[in-house]
Amino acid sequence: MAPYGTIADQGNMAGIVLSILGTAALAAALWLGTRWLYGYCRMIYYVGRIPKPTPNGHWLFGHIFELPPCQSTMIKMIARNRSTGHALTASWVGPFISLVAITHPEPLKQLLKEPKSWIYHLLLPWLGDGLLVSNGPKWARNRRLLTPAFHYEILKPYVDVYNSCSEVLLNKWSALAQKNEPVMAFESVSLLTLDVVLQCAFSFKSDCQDTGTHAPYIKAVYELSEWIVQRVIYPPYQSNLFFYLSPDGRKFRKACKLVHDHSEKLHICAAHATKVLLLSETLSSHMTGVFLSILGTAFLAAALWLGTRWLYGYCRMIYYIGRIPSPPNRHWLWGHLYEFPACEASLLKIGSYNRTKGHDLTSVWFGPFICAVYISHPEAFKQVLKGDGLLVSNGPKWARNRRLLTPAFHYEILKPYVDVYNSCSEVLLVTCCYGDKLNKWSALAKKNEPVMAFESVSLLTLDVVLQCAFSFKSDCQDTGARSPYIQGVYDLSEWVVQRVMYAPYQSDLVFHLSPDGKKFRKACKVVHDHSEKASGGSKMTEGTLGASKKAQGKYLDFLDILLTAVDEEGRGLSDLDVRNEADTFMFEGHDTTASGISWTLYLLAKHPEHQEKCRDEIRTVLDGRSHLEFADLPKLQYTHWCIKEAMRLYPPVQHIYRNANEDILLQGYLVPRELCNK
């Protein structure tokens, strides 16, 4: 276990920065939310005093049911204003959008002095930034430039055109009158006006009155008019993103292209289109509505199914986890994060809580949705353990790599390295690193000063691992905690604990974008570079490596086994696998061993009588010698017992994490499968 105080200053600064950023974001959100709420309440108050078209407005959908999204709705609104005598009528399109229809000339004069509504921007893809859509200085300039086109005298030469086009219309109507058939006036008159505009404004003689509404341009204009009205009245279509991703949006763009192509061919302006925009009325495409209904229903059903499934799982987890003992004072939002903040000391605190309360299982909440169950009973632990180095990998990969690395953990492989243990221990006893000072343990003992065991022992175990497992002699005990690798391991250990216990950091995106995430990647690079440096000198072929080691009378170390190991199919570990296992062994081999030795020394210091028994046993076995030999190790029986008891009380690996992929019954408590959050 790495000491949790090594990056306290960095953690405090990061916490202060995150607190300032969080406070600023919260203040901005509150200000924006308050401003919007004030504006919304103000609108509700004043618009609520304006007469409504119908008294049956829905609290969520407003008047959409009474005023469906089609052009006839606009005519109905005007008719109701006239029939009720209201000068203004307020209609709600959903809970947040309101439209005020004005039919009295005086308020209309006032309104025309104001900027144009956002509704006109819906016409931009169709009509562009022309006179109908533009606003302010641009509108004034264009209107001034086009004034000659609207002069009364310019109409004189076109009377013959009006007469000839009208004759075509009257001939069609007379044929219908003789058959006593009804006349669809708007359709025929619309074709007449288009024919007149084409001939007078662009000197183009068309046959649109003969082809009728089957002409692609005429049909496209009708459809565009209908879609614009739909966008005004149907709230989801007011979002450009939603509309253009819908089938209607794709058809709208296609119709716009057809109209633009026609306009470019004939140099047609928007005169005819704007004339029929608010007057034309056609039935919208029923197939589009059906298709959108099916898609919306499917999306809603999927969302409801996923939401119901999640809610069921969450309620099930709440029910079963609620029966497992838990520390008191759980906050409804933060869980137990106040009592167990995101640092390694909290892991010790949780274990201590289990021991003092006598609980076999304890549930701890990290926020409202994430919970962990801590197990301290051996029988329950056996059940859980049944359930990419050896530390991280899982399933077949773990089994294969463990099988390939088994020779590296054989007891006999330790024999040649006893001399390394002795020489490294001598360095520890002679020189101990305290920050920037070098001190002797013996000198400190004479002064009766305390010894910070973990830091020095961690350097000792790293030195041993590097020499025994990688045949790499370092000066880490001389450089001390100033070694980039040691500092990197300390920092990484702290950040991993933070990620476990601090809910936002469990998101890869949030963590890697945070300052801690950037430092984490930097520390990973330092550790990986150190591993590659330590293993770089041994990268030889299998045959050359084995022959070289045997010629020198040496045993294969851990790195040699990584490079030479092959499975039943003759495949070895990849370069990435070698680096992963080297990183894993270097971290697990030195950090956990240092933790176990440090806690053993701590407990012996707390119990001098047992310390004295161990000292007497070692003196008896040494029999005057200064160094231990491999054959002496089995004779240190009492010392062995003390080490095992220290590891039982303070395990070097305090927590082993497993996901509950299925319901597990532990000590009478059911741990639900929903506990698996990742």
QUILINCOR-V447600 format. One record per residue. N is the residue number from 1. RES is the residue in one letter. NEAR is the number of other C-alpha atoms within 8 Angstrom. Layout:
n/res/near
N/RES/NEAR
N/RES/NEAR
This chain:
n/res/near
1/M/9
2/A/9
3/P/8
4/Y/11
5/G/5
6/T/7
7/I/10
8/A/8
9/D/6
10/Q/7
11/G/8
12/N/8
13/M/8
14/A/10
15/G/8
16/I/8
17/V/8
18/L/8
19/S/8
20/I/8
21/L/8
22/G/8
23/T/8
24/A/8
25/A/8
26/L/8
27/A/8
28/A/8
29/A/8
30/L/8
31/W/8
32/L/8
33/G/8
34/T/8
35/R/8
36/W/8
37/L/8
38/Y/8
39/G/8
40/Y/9
41/C/8
42/R/8
43/M/9
44/I/8
45/Y/8
46/Y/8
47/V/8
48/G/8
49/R/6
50/I/9
51/P/9
52/K/8
53/P/10
54/T/7
55/P/5
56/N/5
57/G/9
58/H/7
59/W/7
60/L/6
61/F/12
62/G/13
63/H/14
64/I/13
65/F/7
66/E/6
67/L/7
68/P/8
69/P/12
70/C/11
71/Q/14
72/S/7
73/T/10
74/M/8
75/I/8
76/K/8
77/M/10
78/I/10
79/A/8
80/R/9
81/N/14
82/R/9
83/S/7
84/T/6
85/G/6
86/H/10
87/A/8
88/L/12
89/T/13
90/A/13
91/S/12
92/W/14
93/V/15
94/G/13
95/P/9
96/F/7
97/I/8
98/S/9
99/L/8
100/V/8
101/A/10
102/I/9
103/T/11
104/H/8
105/P/6
106/E/6
107/P/8
108/L/10
109/K/8
110/Q/8
111/L/7
112/L/7
113/K/6
114/E/6
115/P/7
116/K/7
117/S/6
118/W/6
119/I/7
120/Y/10
121/H/8
122/L/9
123/L/11
124/L/10
125/P/8
126/W/9
127/L/9
128/G/8
129/D/8
130/G/8
131/L/9
132/L/7
133/V/13
134/S/9
135/N/10
136/G/7
137/P/6
138/K/8
139/W/11
140/A/9
141/R/8
142/N/9
143/R/9
144/R/7
145/L/7
146/L/8
147/T/8
148/P/6
149/A/6
150/F/7
151/H/8
152/Y/6
153/E/5
154/I/8
155/L/8
156/K/7
157/P/6
158/Y/8
159/V/8
160/D/7
161/V/10
162/Y/9
163/N/8
164/S/8
165/C/11
166/S/9
167/E/8
168/V/9
169/L/12
170/L/8
171/N/8
172/K/8
173/W/9
174/S/8
175/A/8
176/L/11
177/A/9
178/Q/7
179/K/6
180/N/6
181/E/7
182/P/6
183/V/6
184/M/6
185/A/6
186/F/7
187/E/8
188/S/11
189/V/9
190/S/9
191/L/12
192/L/12
193/T/9
194/L/10
195/D/14
196/V/11
197/V/11
198/L/13
199/Q/12
200/C/10
201/A/6
202/F/10
203/S/7
204/F/8
205/K/7
206/S/7
207/D/7
208/C/11
209/Q/11
210/D/5
211/T/8
212/G/10
213/T/10
214/H/7
215/A/9
216/P/8
217/Y/9
218/I/10
219/K/10
220/A/12
221/V/11
222/Y/12
223/E/12
224/L/12
225/S/12
226/E/13
227/W/10
228/I/10
229/V/11
230/Q/12
231/R/13
232/V/11
233/I/11
234/Y/11
235/P/11
236/P/8
237/Y/11
238/Q/10
239/S/8
240/N/7
241/L/6
242/F/10
243/F/12
244/Y/10
245/L/8
246/S/9
247/P/9
248/D/10
249/G/10
250/R/10
251/K/8
252/F/11
253/R/9
254/K/8
255/A/12
256/C/12
257/K/8
258/L/11
259/V/12
260/H/9
261/D/8
262/H/10
263/S/10
264/E/8
265/K/7
266/L/8
267/H/7
268/I/10
269/C/6
270/A/7
271/A/7
272/H/10
273/A/8
274/T/9
275/K/8
276/V/10
277/L/9
278/L/8
279/L/7
280/S/10
281/E/8
282/T/8
283/L/4
284/S/7
285/S/6
286/H/6
287/M/6
288/T/9
289/G/8
290/V/8
291/F/8
292/L/10
293/S/8
294/I/8
295/L/8
296/G/8
297/T/8
298/A/8
299/F/8
300/L/8
301/A/8
302/A/8
303/A/8
304/L/8
305/W/8
306/L/8
307/G/8
308/T/8
309/R/8
310/W/8
311/L/8
312/Y/8
313/G/9
314/Y/10
315/C/8
316/R/10
317/M/12
318/I/8
319/Y/8
320/Y/12
321/I/11
322/G/8
323/R/7
324/I/10
325/P/9
326/S/7
327/P/9
328/P/4
329/N/5
330/R/9
331/H/7
332/W/7
333/L/6
334/W/12
335/G/13
336/H/14
337/L/13
338/Y/7
339/E/5
340/F/11
341/P/9
342/A/12
343/C/12
344/E/10
345/A/7
346/S/10
347/L/10
348/L/9
349/K/9
350/I/9
351/G/9
352/S/8
353/Y/8
354/N/13
355/R/8
356/T/6
357/K/6
358/G/6
359/H/9
360/D/9
361/L/12
362/T/13
363/S/13
364/V/12
365/W/14
366/F/15
367/G/13
368/P/9
369/F/7
370/I/10
371/C/10
372/A/9
373/V/8
374/Y/8
375/I/9
376/S/11
377/H/8
378/P/6
379/E/6
380/A/11
381/F/10
382/K/8
383/Q/9
384/V/8
385/L/7
386/K/5
387/G/5
388/D/8
389/G/11
390/L/11
391/L/6
392/V/6
393/S/9
394/N/9
395/G/6
396/P/6
397/K/8
398/W/11
399/A/9
400/R/9
401/N/9
402/R/9
403/R/7
404/L/11
405/L/11
406/T/8
407/P/7
408/A/9
409/F/7
410/H/8
411/Y/5
412/E/5
413/I/9
414/L/8
415/K/7
416/P/7
417/Y/8
418/V/11
419/D/8
420/V/10
421/Y/9
422/N/10
423/S/8
424/C/11
425/S/9
426/E/8
427/V/9
428/L/13
429/L/10
430/V/10
431/T/12
432/C/12
433/C/15
434/Y/8
435/G/7
436/D/5
437/K/6
438/L/8
439/N/11
440/K/10
441/W/12
442/S/8
443/A/8
444/L/12
445/A/9
446/K/7
447/K/6
448/N/6
449/E/7
450/P/6
451/V/6
452/M/6
453/A/8
454/F/10
455/E/9
456/S/13
457/V/12
458/S/13
459/L/13
460/L/13
461/T/13
462/L/13
463/D/14
464/V/11
465/V/12
466/L/14
467/Q/12
468/C/12
469/A/9
470/F/14
471/S/8
472/F/9
473/K/7
474/S/7
475/D/7
476/C/10
477/Q/14
478/D/7
479/T/9
480/G/12
481/A/11
482/R/8
483/S/9
484/P/8
485/Y/9
486/I/10
487/Q/10
488/G/12
489/V/12
490/Y/13
491/D/12
492/L/11
493/S/10
494/E/13
495/W/10
496/V/8
497/V/11
498/Q/11
499/R/13
500/V/10
501/M/11
502/Y/12
503/A/11
504/P/8
505/Y/11
506/Q/10
507/S/8
508/D/7
509/L/6
510/V/10
511/F/13
512/H/10
513/L/8
514/S/8
515/P/8
516/D/10
517/G/10
518/K/10
519/K/8
520/F/11
521/R/8
522/K/8
523/A/12
524/C/10
525/K/8
526/V/11
527/V/12
528/H/10
529/D/8
530/H/9
531/S/12
532/E/9
533/K/8
534/A/10
535/S/12
536/G/7
537/G/6
538/S/9
539/K/7
540/M/6
541/T/7
542/E/8
543/G/6
544/T/8
545/L/11
546/G/9
547/A/8
548/S/8
549/K/11
550/K/9
551/A/7
552/Q/6
553/G/6
554/K/7
555/Y/8
556/L/9
557/D/11
558/F/10
559/L/12
560/D/11
561/I/12
562/L/11
563/L/12
564/T/8
565/A/10
566/V/10
567/D/9
568/E/5
569/E/5
570/G/6
571/R/7
572/G/9
573/L/11
574/S/6
575/D/6
576/L/7
577/D/10
578/V/11
579/R/11
580/N/10
581/E/10
582/A/11
583/D/12
584/T/12
585/F/8
586/M/12
587/F/10
588/E/9
589/G/12
590/H/12
591/D/13
592/T/12
593/T/12
594/A/14
595/S/13
596/G/14
597/I/10
598/S/11
599/W/11
600/T/12
601/L/9
602/Y/8
603/L/9
604/L/10
605/A/8
606/K/6
607/H/8
608/P/8
609/E/6
610/H/8
611/Q/10
612/E/8
613/K/9
614/C/10
615/R/8
616/D/8
617/E/11
618/I/9
619/R/9
620/T/7
621/V/9
622/L/11
623/D/6
624/G/5
625/R/6
626/S/5
627/H/6
628/L/10
629/E/8
630/F/7
631/A/6
632/D/10
633/L/8
634/P/6
635/K/7
636/L/11
637/Q/7
638/Y/9
639/T/9
640/H/8
641/W/8
642/C/9
643/I/11
644/K/8
645/E/8
646/A/13
647/M/12
648/R/7
649/L/6
650/Y/9
651/P/9
652/P/10
653/V/7
654/Q/8
655/H/4
656/I/5
657/Y/4
658/R/7
659/N/7
660/A/12
661/N/7
662/E/6
663/D/9
664/I/9
665/L/8
666/L/9
667/Q/6
668/G/5
669/Y/9
670/L/10
671/V/12
672/P/13
673/R/10
674/E/11
675/L/12
676/C/8
677/N/6
678/K/2
